[in-house]
Amino acid sequence: MEGTEALDRVRSSLLELDRALKGTDLEHQAAQAVGALDQFQAGYYDFREICDNLYDGIHITDGEGKVLFINQAYTRTTGIRPAEILGRKVADIEAEGVLYRGSVTEQVLKRRERVNSVAIILKLDKEVLVTGNPVFDGAGNIKLVVTNTRDFPELKRLEQRLLTMAEESKKVNEELAYLRRQQTGHKQIYYRSEAMRQVMEVVRTVSAADVTVLITGESGTGKELVANEVYQRSERRDKPFIKVNCAAIPSELLESELFGYEEGAFTGARRMGKAGMFELANTGVILLDEIGDMPLPLQTKLLRVLQERELMRIGGSKPVKLDIRVIASTNKDLREEIKGGRFREDLFYRLNVVPIALKPLRERREDIPLLAEEFCRAYSKKYGKSVLLSPDGMDLLIEYHWPGNIRELENLIERLVVTNDSGPIARSSVFRALNPNGLPFSPSETSQTLKAQVGAFERELILHTLEREGSLRKAARVLGVDHSTLVKKCRQYNRP
């Protein structure tokens, strides 16, 4: 305030002089002096306002080390008021040993360069970080020394906060990586069939290319596992991988789940809005599972998103740019859906850039033993057992037609492991698991003729009875046939 009051006193004196010189030859010079002072005073007020809104404490001296100005932040940080130091030399203040020690002003004047140091505010017994900078005139002389004063404890607190945030960020990234690994699962793709070998060859070829993939096949054939494999082999494997089941989300909610919405977009919308699955997957990969079940109106919006690589949230006005790879999967024949008017043809071609068709398990029976053995090992470990499949049990698995494909096989093996005490899983156990109602099954859908179906039924009935009774004579008695007849039947079915 002292500087302001001094300026006001000077201005008052000049105004009095201006009035006294009215009508004289010096009137013009007096008016100019008042104008110049007004201009300087306006700049001075701007300077004070700017400095008083700075977070750092500002301490300014002249080229002799005399204090000219301190801002409000300096007083807040140090507790030193303007009246205590303005107009005094820094060297005298330090020699007094009451306010502060360790000022950099004298060092700046001596070294003529920036100086950083730690000063001690004696009246508060606290450390502050000070940085002094010289300001030179046109002749190269120091005319001002400007010192920034920062609260050392505050800096320490901010430093600790940054370290804490860095540690939390590291933990979050580790958790994200773990969740991504969990989402893609630990399951591997096991196969021996030529059909799956060709599929995996396509996967290896296209994974590195940032291209859209459409995976088709019956339910349970492993479409999600193939999608996981494409993601894991791609350049985006460390980026988000978001999976959306288009059939599991109600159609009236699917649009907001996919594309998000702004605040107030509809009744019940979150206050801050919500990012959709596409935004969450940005820079990564999105899997649109069961894409064939997506409603037609939403297919139109999806097509636009895939074409433009940007989306508009519900209720939004600003487009969101996307850098994303799309994988789609379906158990439906999309060409038939197009004919029925249930799927857009242009969307199909946009998705079907690289098609991967998975055959059902009954058409790649070479994979059944490998899959069954792997499931048996995995669930034995999970449930703390030591269980294997008997050769006869494996034969029965190979003959079965598997309408539920690999998912049905996995669920069956888990049930067999859980219900089996130890040792090999017998054919009878497999038979009962496949036929909970006790009715013989048709081993293969490829056996279409009546003779083949009757033969399959007879074979299963004989083998099942033999295993249950333990001898040919007992089995013949139960089946109501001669022993010799049963022997012939067993030879016919390659059973000793």
Secondary structure in CASP SS format (residue, H / E / C, confidence):
PFRMAT SS
TARGET T0000
AUTHOR 0000-0000-0000
METHOD secondary structure of the structure
MODEL  1
M C 1.00
E H 1.00
G H 1.00
T H 1.00
E H 1.00
A H 1.00
L H 1.00
D H 1.00
R H 1.00
V H 1.00
R H 1.00
S H 1.00
S H 1.00
L H 1.00
L H 1.00
E H 1.00
L H 1.00
D H 1.00
R H 1.00
A H 1.00
L C 1.00
K C 1.00
G C 1.00
T C 1.00
D C 1.00
L C 1.00
E H 1.00
H H 1.00
Q H 1.00
A H 1.00
A H 1.00
Q H 1.00
A H 1.00
V H 1.00
G H 1.00
A H 1.00
L H 1.00
D H 1.00
Q H 1.00
F H 1.00
Q H 1.00
A H 1.00
G H 1.00
Y H 1.00
Y H 1.00
D H 1.00
F H 1.00
R H 1.00
E H 1.00
I H 1.00
C H 1.00
D H 1.00
N C 1.00
L C 1.00
Y C 1.00
D C 1.00
G E 1.00
I E 1.00
H E 1.00
I E 1.00
T E 1.00
D E 1.00
G C 1.00
E C 1.00
G C 1.00
K E 1.00
V E 1.00
L E 1.00
F E 1.00
I E 1.00
N C 1.00
Q H 1.00
A H 1.00
Y H 1.00
T H 1.00
R H 1.00
T H 1.00
T H 1.00
G C 1.00
I C 1.00
R C 1.00
P H 1.00
A H 1.00
E H 1.00
I H 1.00
L C 1.00
G C 1.00
R C 1.00
K E 1.00
V H 1.00
A H 1.00
D H 1.00
I H 1.00
E H 1.00
A H 1.00
E H 1.00
G C 1.00
V C 1.00
L C 1.00
Y E 1.00
R E 1.00
G C 1.00
S C 1.00
V C 1.00
T H 1.00
E H 1.00
Q H 1.00
V H 1.00
L H 1.00
K H 1.00
R H 1.00
R C 1.00
E C 1.00
R C 1.00
V E 1.00
N E 1.00
S E 1.00
V E 1.00
A E 1.00
I E 1.00
I E 1.00
L C 1.00
K C 1.00
L C 1.00
D C 1.00
K E 1.00
E E 1.00
V E 1.00
L E 1.00
V E 1.00
T E 1.00
G E 1.00
N E 1.00
P E 1.00
V E 1.00
F E 1.00
D C 1.00
G C 1.00
A C 1.00
G C 1.00
N C 1.00
I E 1.00
K E 1.00
L E 1.00
V E 1.00
V E 1.00
T E 1.00
N E 1.00
T E 1.00
R E 1.00
D E 1.00
F H 1.00
P H 1.00
E H 1.00
L H 1.00
K H 1.00
R H 1.00
L H 1.00
E H 1.00
Q H 1.00
R H 1.00
L H 1.00
L H 1.00
T H 1.00
M H 1.00
A H 1.00
E H 1.00
E H 1.00
S H 1.00
K H 1.00
K H 1.00
V H 1.00
N H 1.00
E H 1.00
E H 1.00
L H 1.00
A H 1.00
Y H 1.00
L H 1.00
R H 1.00
R H 1.00
Q H 1.00
Q H 1.00
T H 1.00
G C 1.00
H C 1.00
K C 1.00
Q C 1.00
I C 1.00
Y C 1.00
Y C 1.00
R C 1.00
S C 1.00
E H 1.00
A H 1.00
M H 1.00
R H 1.00
Q H 1.00
V H 1.00
M H 1.00
E H 1.00
V H 1.00
V H 1.00
R H 1.00
T H 1.00
V H 1.00
S C 1.00
A C 1.00
A C 1.00
D C 1.00
V C 1.00
T C 1.00
V E 1.00
L E 1.00
I E 1.00
T E 1.00
G C 1.00
E C 1.00
S C 1.00
G C 1.00
T C 1.00
G C 1.00
K H 1.00
E H 1.00
L H 1.00
V H 1.00
A H 1.00
N H 1.00
E H 1.00
V H 1.00
Y H 1.00
Q H 1.00
R H 1.00
S C 1.00
E C 1.00
R C 1.00
R C 1.00
D C 1.00
K C 1.00
P C 1.00
F E 1.00
I E 1.00
K E 1.00
V E 1.00
N E 1.00
C C 1.00
A C 1.00
A C 1.00
I C 1.00
P C 1.00
S H 1.00
E H 1.00
L H 1.00
L H 1.00
E H 1.00
S H 1.00
E H 1.00
L H 1.00
F H 1.00
G C 1.00
Y E 1.00
E C 1.00
E C 1.00
G C 1.00
A C 1.00
F C 1.00
T C 1.00
G C 1.00
A C 1.00
R C 1.00
R C 1.00
M C 1.00
G C 1.00
K E 1.00
A C 1.00
G C 1.00
M H 1.00
F H 1.00
E H 1.00
L H 1.00
A C 1.00
N C 1.00
T C 1.00
G C 1.00
V E 1.00
I E 1.00
L E 1.00
L E 1.00
D E 1.00
E C 1.00
I H 1.00
G H 1.00
D H 1.00
M C 1.00
P C 1.00
L H 1.00
P H 1.00
L H 1.00
Q H 1.00
T H 1.00
K H 1.00
L H 1.00
L H 1.00
R H 1.00
V H 1.00
L H 1.00
Q H 1.00
E H 1.00
R C 1.00
E E 1.00
L E 1.00
M C 1.00
R C 1.00
I E 1.00
G C 1.00
G C 1.00
S C 1.00
K C 1.00
P C 1.00
V E 1.00
K E 1.00
L C 1.00
D C 1.00
I C 1.00
R E 1.00
V E 1.00
I E 1.00
A E 1.00
S E 1.00
T E 1.00
N C 1.00
K C 1.00
D C 1.00
L H 1.00
R H 1.00
E H 1.00
E H 1.00
I H 1.00
K H 1.00
G C 1.00
G C 1.00
R C 1.00
F C 1.00
R C 1.00
E H 1.00
D H 1.00
L H 1.00
F H 1.00
Y H 1.00
R H 1.00
L H 1.00
N C 1.00
V C 1.00
V E 1.00
P E 1.00
I E 1.00
A E 1.00
L C 1.00
K C 1.00
P C 1.00
L H 1.00
R H 1.00
E H 1.00
R C 1.00
R C 1.00
E C 1.00
D H 1.00
I H 1.00
P H 1.00
L H 1.00
L H 1.00
A H 1.00
E H 1.00
E H 1.00
F H 1.00
C H 1.00
R H 1.00
A H 1.00
Y H 1.00
S H 1.00
K H 1.00
K H 1.00
Y C 1.00
G C 1.00
K C 1.00
S C 1.00
V E 1.00
L E 1.00
L E 1.00
S C 1.00
P H 1.00
D H 1.00
G H 1.00
M H 1.00
D H 1.00
L H 1.00
L H 1.00
I H 1.00
E H 1.00
Y C 1.00
H C 1.00
W C 1.00
P C 1.00
G C 1.00
N H 1.00
I H 1.00
R H 1.00
E H 1.00
L H 1.00
E H 1.00
N H 1.00
L H 1.00
I H 1.00
E H 1.00
R H 1.00
L H 1.00
V H 1.00
V H 1.00
T H 1.00
N C 1.00
D C 1.00
S C 1.00
G E 1.00
P E 1.00
I E 1.00
A C 1.00
R H 1.00
S H 1.00
S H 1.00
V H 1.00
F H 1.00
R H 1.00
A H 1.00
L H 1.00
N C 1.00
P C 1.00
N C 1.00
G C 1.00
L C 1.00
P C 1.00
F C 1.00
S C 1.00
P C 1.00
S C 1.00
E C 1.00
T C 1.00
S C 1.00
Q C 1.00
T C 1.00
L H 1.00
K H 1.00
A H 1.00
Q H 1.00
V H 1.00
G H 1.00
A H 1.00
F H 1.00
E H 1.00
R H 1.00
E H 1.00
L H 1.00
I H 1.00
L H 1.00
H H 1.00
T H 1.00
L H 1.00
E H 1.00
R H 1.00
E H 1.00
G C 1.00
S C 1.00
L H 1.00
R H 1.00
K H 1.00
A H 1.00
A H 1.00
R H 1.00
V H 1.00
L H 1.00
G C 1.00
V C 1.00
D C 1.00
H H 1.00
S H 1.00
T H 1.00
L H 1.00
V H 1.00
K H 1.00
K H 1.00
C H 1.00
R H 1.00
Q H 1.00
Y C 1.00
N C 1.00
R C 1.00
P C 1.00
END
